[in-house]
Amino acid sequence: MTSKTTPSYSSPLALSLLVLSLAVSAGCSSKSTKPLYSSSKAGSSCYAKALPTSGEGGLAWGATLQMARQKSLNNCIRYAGRSGGTPDTCKVVMAECK
């Protein structure tokens, strides 16, 4: 009688696939855990507030005084328009850095 044997190539193939998958997963685990964005507490030490003559104003933080002033003015224009105020009258009323 002749006996059937399994092909000998199946074991090396399975072993190489296992080694390859372990190598890929090991490479992914060494990525740094640095955050993708910085929080407002990290570098935003300046703030500004802008108000329109009527409607809601805007408060914003920024890394520089100029950035905070511009962001608060943009927020004021947006919020005043949504609240039925006058967006074109927005002025920065307070701006300082800590």
VMD Tcl script that builds the backbone (N, CA, C; Angstrom):
set m [mol new atoms 294]
animate dup $m
set s [atomselect $m all]
$s set {name element resname resid chain x y z} {
  {N N MET 1 A 0.808 -1.180 0.000}
  {CA C MET 1 A 0.000 0.000 0.000}
  {C C MET 1 A 0.851 1.243 0.000}
  {N N THR 2 A 0.299 2.200 -0.651}
  {CA C THR 2 A 1.011 3.475 -0.648}
  {C C THR 2 A 0.339 4.415 0.327}
  {N N SER 3 A 1.112 5.127 1.042}
  {CA C SER 3 A 0.550 6.095 1.996}
  {C C SER 3 A 0.696 7.495 1.428}
  {N N LYS 4 A -0.320 8.306 1.708}
  {CA C LYS 4 A -0.281 9.685 1.233}
  {C C LYS 4 A 0.386 10.552 2.303}
  {N N THR 5 A 1.244 11.373 1.843}
  {CA C THR 5 A 1.907 12.299 2.756}
  {C C THR 5 A 1.487 13.717 2.397}
  {N N THR 6 A 1.473 14.564 3.370}
  {CA C THR 6 A 1.123 15.961 3.110}
  {C C THR 6 A 2.317 16.659 2.505}
  {N N PRO 7 A 2.069 17.605 1.669}
  {CA C PRO 7 A 3.188 18.321 1.058}
  {C C PRO 7 A 4.021 19.021 2.121}
  {N N SER 8 A 5.305 19.053 1.924}
  {CA C SER 8 A 6.202 19.618 2.928}
  {C C SER 8 A 6.304 21.139 2.843}
  {N N TYR 9 A 5.712 21.756 1.816}
  {CA C TYR 9 A 5.832 23.207 1.663}
  {C C TYR 9 A 4.835 23.970 2.545}
  {N N SER 10 A 3.829 23.320 3.110}
  {CA C SER 10 A 2.826 24.025 3.897}
  {C C SER 10 A 3.390 24.534 5.220}
  {N N SER 11 A 4.261 23.840 5.856}
  {CA C SER 11 A 4.829 24.286 7.119}
  {C C SER 11 A 5.730 25.506 6.953}
  {N N PRO 12 A 6.671 25.525 6.022}
  {CA C PRO 12 A 7.494 26.726 5.864}
  {C C PRO 12 A 6.679 27.950 5.449}
  {N N LEU 13 A 5.641 27.755 4.655}
  {CA C LEU 13 A 4.801 28.869 4.237}
  {C C LEU 13 A 4.053 29.457 5.435}
  {N N ALA 14 A 3.480 28.610 6.251}
  {CA C ALA 14 A 2.760 29.074 7.433}
  {C C ALA 14 A 3.715 29.756 8.408}
  {N N LEU 15 A 4.891 29.192 8.552}
  {CA C LEU 15 A 5.878 29.778 9.454}
  {C C LEU 15 A 6.328 31.152 8.959}
  {N N SER 16 A 6.535 31.279 7.668}
  {CA C SER 16 A 6.984 32.575 7.151}
  {C C SER 16 A 5.876 33.628 7.267}
  {N N LEU 17 A 4.619 33.240 7.083}
  {CA C LEU 17 A 3.518 34.185 7.267}
  {C C LEU 17 A 3.399 34.629 8.718}
  {N N LEU 18 A 3.611 33.708 9.626}
  {CA C LEU 18 A 3.580 34.047 11.046}
  {C C LEU 18 A 4.699 35.018 11.404}
  {N N VAL 19 A 5.893 34.756 10.902}
  {CA C VAL 19 A 7.037 35.634 11.168}
  {C C VAL 19 A 6.795 37.025 10.573}
  {N N LEU 20 A 6.238 37.079 9.380}
  {CA C LEU 20 A 5.967 38.354 8.726}
  {C C LEU 20 A 4.928 39.163 9.496}
  {N N SER 21 A 3.869 38.514 9.951}
  {CA C SER 21 A 2.839 39.245 10.703}
  {C C SER 21 A 3.368 39.736 12.049}
  {N N LEU 22 A 4.218 38.959 12.695}
  {CA C LEU 22 A 4.824 39.409 13.952}
  {C C LEU 22 A 5.768 40.584 13.728}
  {N N ALA 23 A 6.493 40.565 12.634}
  {CA C ALA 23 A 7.414 41.671 12.334}
  {C C ALA 23 A 6.653 42.961 12.063}
  {N N VAL 24 A 5.536 42.863 11.352}
  {CA C VAL 24 A 4.730 44.056 11.063}
  {C C VAL 24 A 4.118 44.610 12.332}
  {N N SER 25 A 3.565 43.744 13.173}
  {CA C SER 25 A 2.950 44.237 14.405}
  {C C SER 25 A 3.986 44.780 15.376}
  {N N ALA 26 A 5.174 44.250 15.374}
  {CA C ALA 26 A 6.228 44.780 16.248}
  {C C ALA 26 A 6.680 46.148 15.772}
  {N N GLY 27 A 6.674 46.376 14.480}
  {CA C GLY 27 A 7.057 47.679 13.947}
  {C C GLY 27 A 6.041 48.749 14.297}
  {N N CYS 28 A 4.768 48.398 14.365}
  {CA C CYS 28 A 3.723 49.369 14.695}
  {C C CYS 28 A 3.715 49.720 16.169}
  {N N SER 29 A 4.174 48.835 17.007}
  {CA C SER 29 A 4.118 49.099 18.441}
  {C C SER 29 A 5.198 50.059 18.901}
  {N N SER 30 A 6.164 50.365 18.055}
  {CA C SER 30 A 7.230 51.266 18.479}
  {C C SER 30 A 6.963 52.721 18.112}
  {N N LYS 31 A 5.747 53.033 17.657}
  {CA C LYS 31 A 5.417 54.413 17.319}
  {C C LYS 31 A 5.354 55.245 18.595}
  {N N SER 32 A 5.730 56.503 18.475}
  {CA C SER 32 A 5.689 57.373 19.646}
  {C C SER 32 A 4.245 57.729 19.968}
  {N N THR 33 A 4.001 58.080 21.202}
  {CA C THR 33 A 2.660 58.442 21.638}
  {C C THR 33 A 2.531 59.948 21.789}
  {N N LYS 34 A 3.183 60.701 20.932}
  {CA C LYS 34 A 3.105 62.152 20.958}
  {C C LYS 34 A 1.711 62.582 20.497}
  {N N PRO 35 A 1.091 63.560 21.170}
  {CA C PRO 35 A -0.244 63.982 20.743}
  {C C PRO 35 A -0.203 64.628 19.366}
  {N N LEU 36 A -1.309 64.491 18.623}
  {CA C LEU 36 A -1.386 65.029 17.282}
  {C C LEU 36 A -1.604 66.543 17.260}
  {N N TYR 37 A -2.084 67.105 18.357}
  {CA C TYR 37 A -2.332 68.536 18.422}
  {C C TYR 37 A -1.961 69.025 19.810}
  {N N SER 38 A -1.705 70.299 19.923}
  {CA C SER 38 A -1.371 70.837 21.232}
  {C C SER 38 A -2.623 71.402 21.877}
  {N N SER 39 A -2.712 71.262 23.162}
  {CA C SER 39 A -3.874 71.792 23.852}
  {C C SER 39 A -3.723 73.296 24.037}
  {N N SER 40 A -4.814 73.950 24.387}
  {CA C SER 40 A -4.774 75.397 24.522}
  {C C SER 40 A -3.925 75.813 25.725}
  {N N LYS 41 A -3.744 74.939 26.689}
  {CA C LYS 41 A -2.938 75.274 27.859}
  {C C LYS 41 A -1.447 75.218 27.563}
  {N N ALA 42 A -1.063 74.505 26.523}
  {CA C ALA 42 A 0.349 74.296 26.240}
  {C C ALA 42 A 1.057 75.567 25.808}
  {N N GLY 43 A 0.511 76.326 24.856}
  {CA C GLY 43 A 1.241 77.471 24.362}
  {C C GLY 43 A 0.414 78.727 24.224}
  {N N SER 44 A -0.822 78.709 24.661}
  {CA C SER 44 A -1.694 79.863 24.491}
  {C C SER 44 A -1.772 80.652 25.782}
  {N N SER 45 A -0.870 81.583 25.923}
  {CA C SER 45 A -0.849 82.368 27.147}
  {C C SER 45 A -1.483 83.738 26.960}
  {N N CYS 46 A -1.917 84.068 25.756}
  {CA C CYS 46 A -2.542 85.363 25.492}
  {C C CYS 46 A -4.025 85.153 25.181}
  {N N TYR 47 A -4.835 86.118 25.586}
  {CA C TYR 47 A -6.251 86.055 25.284}
  {C C TYR 47 A -6.772 87.437 24.932}
  {N N ALA 48 A -7.902 87.444 24.226}
  {CA C ALA 48 A -8.520 88.699 23.823}
  {C C ALA 48 A -10.027 88.510 23.770}
  {N N LYS 49 A -10.744 89.617 23.994}
  {CA C LYS 49 A -12.197 89.599 23.944}
  {C C LYS 49 A -12.662 90.705 23.017}
  {N N ALA 50 A -13.553 90.350 22.112}
  {CA C ALA 50 A -14.122 91.329 21.185}
  {C C ALA 50 A -15.631 91.353 21.358}
  {N N LEU 51 A -16.223 92.569 21.299}
  {CA C LEU 51 A -17.656 92.730 21.477}
  {C C LEU 51 A -18.235 93.624 20.382}
  {N N PRO 52 A -19.448 93.298 19.921}
  {CA C PRO 52 A -20.153 94.192 19.003}
  {C C PRO 52 A -21.029 95.158 19.802}
  {N N THR 53 A -21.648 96.130 19.140}
  {CA C THR 53 A -22.553 97.025 19.855}
  {C C THR 53 A -23.814 96.293 20.299}
  {N N SER 54 A -24.237 95.277 19.554}
  {CA C SER 54 A -25.344 94.429 20.000}
  {C C SER 54 A -25.083 93.003 19.519}
  {N N GLY 55 A -25.493 92.049 20.336}
  {CA C GLY 55 A -25.259 90.641 20.021}
  {C C GLY 55 A -24.164 90.070 20.896}
  {N N GLU 56 A -23.769 88.839 20.588}
  {CA C GLU 56 A -22.748 88.144 21.378}
  {C C GLU 56 A -21.364 88.433 20.841}
  {N N GLY 57 A -20.400 88.484 21.757}
  {CA C GLY 57 A -19.011 88.714 21.383}
  {C C GLY 57 A -18.227 87.425 21.322}
  {N N GLY 58 A -16.902 87.552 21.330}
  {CA C GLY 58 A -16.056 86.374 21.238}
  {C C GLY 58 A -14.803 86.506 22.076}
  {N N LEU 59 A -14.454 85.424 22.749}
  {CA C LEU 59 A -13.232 85.338 23.538}
  {C C LEU 59 A -12.360 84.280 22.889}
  {N N ALA 60 A -11.060 84.555 22.778}
  {CA C ALA 60 A -10.175 83.580 22.134}
  {C C ALA 60 A -8.798 83.611 22.769}
  {N N TRP 61 A -8.120 82.473 22.729}
  {CA C TRP 61 A -6.749 82.334 23.201}
  {C C TRP 61 A -5.826 82.170 22.004}
  {N N GLY 62 A -4.590 82.602 22.174}
  {CA C GLY 62 A -3.610 82.439 21.115}
  {C C GLY 62 A -2.202 82.462 21.667}
  {N N ALA 63 A -1.249 81.995 20.878}
  {CA C ALA 63 A 0.145 81.961 21.306}
  {C C ALA 63 A 0.731 83.368 21.388}
  {N N THR 64 A 0.236 84.274 20.546}
  {CA C THR 64 A 0.695 85.671 20.568}
  {C C THR 64 A -0.509 86.576 20.764}
  {N N LEU 65 A -0.248 87.804 21.149}
  {CA C LEU 65 A -1.318 88.759 21.357}
  {C C LEU 65 A -2.059 89.046 20.058}
  {N N GLN 66 A -1.335 89.180 18.973}
  {CA C GLN 66 A -1.961 89.447 17.676}
  {C C GLN 66 A -2.853 88.285 17.239}
  {N N MET 67 A -2.411 87.067 17.479}
  {CA C MET 67 A -3.211 85.899 17.111}
  {C C MET 67 A -4.497 85.854 17.934}
  {N N ALA 68 A -4.406 86.127 19.218}
  {CA C ALA 68 A -5.587 86.119 20.086}
  {C C ALA 68 A -6.563 87.218 19.668}
  {N N ARG 69 A -6.048 88.391 19.324}
  {CA C ARG 69 A -6.912 89.491 18.889}
  {C C ARG 69 A -7.657 89.123 17.598}
  {N N GLN 70 A -6.966 88.536 16.645}
  {CA C GLN 70 A -7.583 88.184 15.366}
  {C C GLN 70 A -8.636 87.088 15.547}
  {N N LYS 71 A -8.303 86.076 16.364}
  {CA C LYS 71 A -9.255 84.994 16.585}
  {C C LYS 71 A -10.502 85.482 17.315}
  {N N SER 72 A -10.334 86.370 18.295}
  {CA C SER 72 A -11.501 86.877 19.017}
  {C C SER 72 A -12.361 87.756 18.114}
  {N N LEU 73 A -11.750 88.516 17.232}
  {CA C LEU 73 A -12.497 89.335 16.288}
  {C C LEU 73 A -13.294 88.444 15.327}
  {N N ASN 74 A -12.670 87.376 14.848}
  {CA C ASN 74 A -13.383 86.429 13.970}
  {C C ASN 74 A -14.545 85.766 14.703}
  {N N ASN 75 A -14.326 85.393 15.965}
  {CA C ASN 75 A -15.394 84.781 16.762}
  {C C ASN 75 A -16.528 85.768 16.999}
  {N N CYS 76 A -16.186 87.006 17.269}
  {CA C CYS 76 A -17.193 88.028 17.497}
  {C C CYS 76 A -18.073 88.206 16.260}
  {N N ILE 77 A -17.450 88.275 15.108}
  {CA C ILE 77 A -18.205 88.434 13.862}
  {C C ILE 77 A -19.139 87.242 13.649}
  {N N ARG 78 A -18.648 86.045 13.916}
  {CA C ARG 78 A -19.464 84.839 13.756}
  {C C ARG 78 A -20.631 84.818 14.739}
  {N N TYR 79 A -20.344 85.043 16.023}
  {CA C TYR 79 A -21.388 84.942 17.044}
  {C C TYR 79 A -22.385 86.088 16.953}
  {N N ALA 80 A -21.939 87.290 16.621}
  {CA C ALA 80 A -22.857 88.418 16.498}
  {C C ALA 80 A -23.826 88.177 15.345}
  {N N GLY 81 A -23.323 87.611 14.258}
  {CA C GLY 81 A -24.194 87.296 13.131}
  {C C GLY 81 A -25.229 86.245 13.475}
  {N N ARG 82 A -24.867 85.268 14.270}
  {CA C ARG 82 A -25.798 84.195 14.654}
  {C C ARG 82 A -26.831 84.678 15.664}
  {N N SER 83 A -26.452 85.640 16.502}
  {CA C SER 83 A -27.352 86.071 17.569}
  {C C SER 83 A -28.198 87.277 17.175}
  {N N GLY 84 A -28.141 87.674 15.924}
  {CA C GLY 84 A -28.964 88.791 15.473}
  {C C GLY 84 A -28.363 90.146 15.787}
  {N N GLY 85 A -27.076 90.183 16.086}
  {CA C GLY 85 A -26.405 91.437 16.420}
  {C C GLY 85 A -25.840 92.123 15.191}
  {N N THR 86 A -24.828 92.942 15.439}
  {CA C THR 86 A -24.193 93.707 14.363}
  {C C THR 86 A -22.737 93.282 14.221}
  {N N PRO 87 A -22.440 92.328 13.341}
  {CA C PRO 87 A -21.078 91.803 13.212}
  {C C PRO 87 A -20.060 92.836 12.752}
  {N N ASP 88 A -20.487 93.820 11.968}
  {CA C ASP 88 A -19.535 94.801 11.446}
  {C C ASP 88 A -19.109 95.837 12.481}
  {N N THR 89 A -19.669 95.782 13.696}
  {CA C THR 89 A -19.262 96.721 14.748}
  {C C THR 89 A -18.355 96.077 15.792}
  {N N CYS 90 A -17.860 94.874 15.551}
  {CA C CYS 90 A -17.017 94.177 16.518}
  {C C CYS 90 A -15.704 94.927 16.737}
  {N N LYS 91 A -15.331 95.059 18.013}
  {CA C LYS 91 A -14.060 95.675 18.398}
  {C C LYS 91 A -13.436 94.848 19.519}
  {N N VAL 92 A -12.114 94.777 19.515}
  {CA C VAL 92 A -11.406 94.108 20.597}
  {C C VAL 92 A -11.389 95.058 21.780}
  {N N VAL 93 A -11.991 94.629 22.893}
  {CA C VAL 93 A -12.095 95.492 24.075}
  {C C VAL 93 A -11.083 95.147 25.154}
  {N N MET 94 A -10.515 93.946 25.083}
  {CA C MET 94 A -9.524 93.541 26.078}
  {C C MET 94 A -8.586 92.532 25.453}
  {N N ALA 95 A -7.304 92.707 25.677}
  {CA C ALA 95 A -6.307 91.763 25.168}
  {C C ALA 95 A -5.082 91.835 26.054}
  {N N GLU 96 A -4.621 90.686 26.526}
  {CA C GLU 96 A -3.410 90.647 27.348}
  {C C GLU 96 A -2.813 89.255 27.366}
  {N N CYS 97 A -1.575 89.194 27.761}
  {CA C CYS 97 A -0.860 87.928 27.911}
  {C C CYS 97 A -0.551 87.705 29.380}
  {N N LYS 98 A -0.609 86.470 29.792}
  {CA C LYS 98 A -0.283 86.134 31.184}
  {C C LYS 98 A 1.192 85.978 31.360}
}
mol reanalyze $m
mol bondsrecalc $m
mol representation Tube
mol addrep $m
